[in-house]
Amino acid sequence: MSSPSPGAAVILDRDAADLRCLTALLDAHRRWEAETNSRASVKALREWLWFYWQAPRRPQPLVRSKYPAPLPWSGAARRAIVADPKCRLVIEHCEPVHLVIRDLLDHPPADINQLRDVLHSRLACCVITKAEDDAINAAGFGTRLVPGAEHDPWARYRAAGIDPGTFAPYPGTGSLREAVG
């Protein structure tokens, strides 16, 4: 059995550091809620999750330095990037991220390993167009799940008229020249 490479140790150390920090943030929010008898806004935690957990761990390559080509892209998003490399795209959480955060606040994971499992299983993302994002919000499912479809990650999309069967990774390497060429 070979030992992990030095780079792997850095990644594991970063995961542990990030998970401990998130645990502390969740604990602080819980304490604030208990002391004020109010529900905390999850916006700060949502931003932290993106900038410190998700963005550094995005699968490569990235299109326009942001959108992971390996994620599921809607058919409309793949067509849009080819037609207009500057089109408006959205990295969308398949499960509304504020629901994940609220659940983490209300039901604390036992340890950082359980927290890591929750983040890996519940922060799945896809790439859609801004118009598709607007359609999800207009259908009333931008911040909530479709009733009765809690275990169907694509129910919100179907409810907004978006066919999950069109989702696939972006086939290019992430180069804009390739998208238009």
C-alpha positions in Angstrom: 0.0 0.0 0.0 1.4 3.4 -1.0 1.2 6.4 1.2 -0.8 9.5 0.1 1.1 12.1 -1.9 1.9 15.4 -0.2 -0.8 17.0 -2.3 -3.4 14.6 -1.1 -2.5 15.4 2.5 -3.1 19.1 1.8 -6.5 18.4 0.4 -7.4 16.2 3.4 -6.1 18.9 5.8 -8.1 21.5 3.9 -11.3 19.4 4.1 -10.9 18.9 7.8 -10.1 22.6 8.4 -13.1 23.7 6.3 -15.4 21.2 8.1 -14.3 22.4 11.5 -14.9 26.0 10.5 -18.4 25.2 9.2 -19.1 23.3 12.4 -18.1 26.4 14.4 -20.3 28.6 12.2 -23.3 26.3 12.5 -22.8 26.2 16.3 -22.6 30.0 16.5 -25.8 30.3 14.5 -27.5 27.8 16.8 -26.3 29.7 19.9 -27.6 33.0 18.4 -31.0 31.5 17.6 -31.2 30.1 21.2 -30.2 33.4 22.8 -32.5 35.6 20.7 -35.3 33.1 20.2 -35.1 34.0 16.5 -34.3 32.1 13.3 -31.0 33.1 11.8 -30.7 34.1 8.2 -28.9 31.4 6.3 -27.4 33.8 3.7 -24.0 34.1 5.4 -23.7 30.3 5.7 -24.8 30.0 2.0 -22.1 32.3 0.9 -19.5 30.6 3.1 -20.5 27.2 1.7 -20.0 28.5 -1.8 -16.7 30.3 -1.4 -15.0 27.9 1.1 -16.5 24.5 0.4 -18.0 24.3 -3.0 -16.0 26.6 -5.3 -12.6 25.2 -4.3 -13.9 21.7 -5.0 -15.6 22.3 -8.3 -14.9 19.5 -10.8 -12.6 20.6 -13.7 -12.4 21.9 -16.4 -14.3 25.1 -15.8 -16.2 27.1 -18.5 -15.6 30.8 -18.1 -13.6 30.1 -15.0 -16.8 29.3 -13.1 -19.0 26.6 -14.6 -17.8 23.0 -14.2 -18.1 21.2 -17.5 -18.6 17.8 -15.8 -21.7 18.9 -13.9 -25.1 18.1 -15.5 -25.9 21.1 -17.8 -29.5 21.5 -19.1 -29.9 21.2 -22.9 -30.7 24.9 -23.0 -27.5 25.8 -21.1 -25.3 23.8 -23.5 -27.0 25.3 -26.5 -26.8 28.8 -25.0 -23.0 28.7 -24.3 -22.4 27.6 -27.9 -24.7 30.4 -29.3 -23.4 33.1 -27.0 -20.3 32.4 -24.9 -21.3 35.3 -22.6 -24.8 34.0 -22.0 -26.3 34.1 -18.5 -25.8 30.8 -16.7 -26.6 29.7 -13.1 -24.9 27.1 -11.0 -28.1 25.7 -9.4 -28.3 23.5 -6.3 -30.5 20.5 -7.1 -31.8 20.8 -3.5 -32.3 24.4 -2.4 -29.2 25.1 -0.4 -31.1 27.0 2.3 -33.0 23.8 3.1 -29.7 21.9 3.5 -28.4 24.7 5.8 -31.6 24.8 7.8 -31.5 21.1 8.3 -27.8 21.3 9.4 -28.9 23.9 12.0 -31.9 22.0 13.2 -30.2 18.5 13.2 -26.5 18.9 13.8 -24.3 16.2 12.3 -22.6 14.0 14.9 -19.1 14.8 13.7 -17.2 16.3 10.7 -17.3 13.0 8.8 -21.1 13.0 9.0 -21.0 16.7 8.0 -18.8 15.9 5.0 -21.3 13.1 4.0 -24.2 15.6 4.1 -22.4 18.1 2.1 -21.3 15.6 -0.6 -24.8 14.1 -0.8 -27.0 17.2 -0.6 -25.1 19.9 -2.4 -25.3 18.5 -5.9 -25.4 21.2 -8.5 -26.2 21.6 -12.2 -25.8 24.4 -14.7 -28.9 26.0 -16.1 -29.8 29.2 -18.0 -30.9 32.3 -16.1 -34.3 31.9 -17.9 -34.6 28.3 -16.5 -33.7 29.6 -13.0 -36.4 32.2 -13.4 -38.9 29.5 -14.4 -38.1 27.4 -11.3 -38.7 30.5 -9.1 -41.9 31.4 -11.0 -43.2 27.9 -10.4 -42.7 28.5 -6.7 -39.8 26.0 -6.2 -36.8 28.3 -6.1 -36.5 27.8 -2.3 -38.6 24.7 -1.6 -39.1 21.2 -2.8 -42.1 19.9 -4.8 -44.5 18.5 -2.2 -44.3 14.7 -2.2 -41.1 14.6 -4.2 -38.6 15.0 -1.4 -36.4 12.2 -2.8 -36.5 13.2 -6.5 -33.8 15.8 -7.2 -35.3 16.6 -10.6 -38.9 17.2 -9.5 -38.4 21.0 -9.2 -37.2 21.1 -12.7 -40.1 19.1 -14.1 -42.5 21.4 -12.2 -40.9 24.4 -13.9 -41.2 22.7 -17.4 -37.5 21.7 -17.6 -36.9 18.2 -18.9 -34.3 16.5 -16.7 -33.7 14.1 -19.6 -31.8 16.9 -21.4 -29.2 17.3 -18.7 -25.7 16.1 -19.5 -22.1 17.3 -18.9 -20.8 20.0 -21.2 -18.9 18.0 -23.8 -16.0 20.5 -24.3 -12.9 21.1 -22.2 -14.2 24.4 -21.0 -12.5 26.5 -23.6 -14.7 29.3 -25.0 -12.9 28.9 -28.3 -14.1 25.3 -28.4 -17.7 26.3 -27.5 -17.9 28.7 -30.5 -15.4 27.0 -32.8 
